[in-house]
Amino acid sequence: MRRKRRYLPAPLPQRDGIDPVRVALPLDGTWPTVRDHLVERLAAGPGVIDAMVRDGRIVGADGAPVTPDTPYLPGASVWFHRDLPAEVPVPFSLDVVHRDEHIVVVDKPHFLATMPRGSHVTQTALARLRGELGIPTLGAAHRLDRLTAGLLLFTVRPEERGAYQTLFGDRRVHKEYEAVAPYDPDVPLPRTVRSHIVKERGIIAAYEVADAEPNSESRIELVDHRAGLGRYRLTPHTGRTHQLRVHMNALGLPILGDPVYPVVTGPVPPDDFRRPLQLLARVLEFTDPVTGVAHRFTSGRTLGAWEAYDAWAR
């Protein structure tokens, strides 16, 4: 039987919705002090670590600051907050669709990442919600790409998060997306697209491998069309990275505003919020694994290129 991983409570509060960093001291360590270990282990440099120790910013499990002479104790842990660079605020609302004692469902705007990663830390749905709702234990049950808008499910209690994440892993959540892309009458729809998608770490674009066993499946339907544009309903049956974007591009119908498919474009300034990707997580439907309640949530957002193309394209 697998033993449950033991999580130590952090002796420092969250800062801007971000947990402190925990550093576990190796059991086989022989450093004379905690300071010596951190200087060797972390890439910050001795001057940075010494300044953090001097300012009392590194603490042990009891919350007491680590001093220059604090002896190294194998198996112990220390905590501290990283200095985070300033981020350009994402100037769009993060709307709460549903909230109870177990879950929070929100309608995420374009350009806001789901969880802290890389250069997006405080300007994420998770960090924002923890602060706005006052729920430091909030955790994401799944994620949306930063450029995709729509419905996101968060859990309130850490001990219940696994049950909700399992819903997604077992494909027991019905998801529908909406997209705006070129209209091509020669592309027969509706249709189910299956392919083998590979997403390599450090490479922006995913790609399909011909003749390989399919690992992704999407249902593509045309809902409406006008002026050379189509509005599409996309129903993924698997959850590969960029799956819907890859499948639409493979049909010759790349989603409007996509900076990766069919061509990776150059980086844009962090304060450029023009022409968002026209992909929206419209519907989220599942039976709550904790309460047994049948939930169906619908995004209230619209896609700008369909509502007012000229304004979106400016």
Disulfide bonds with the S-S distance in Angstrom:
none
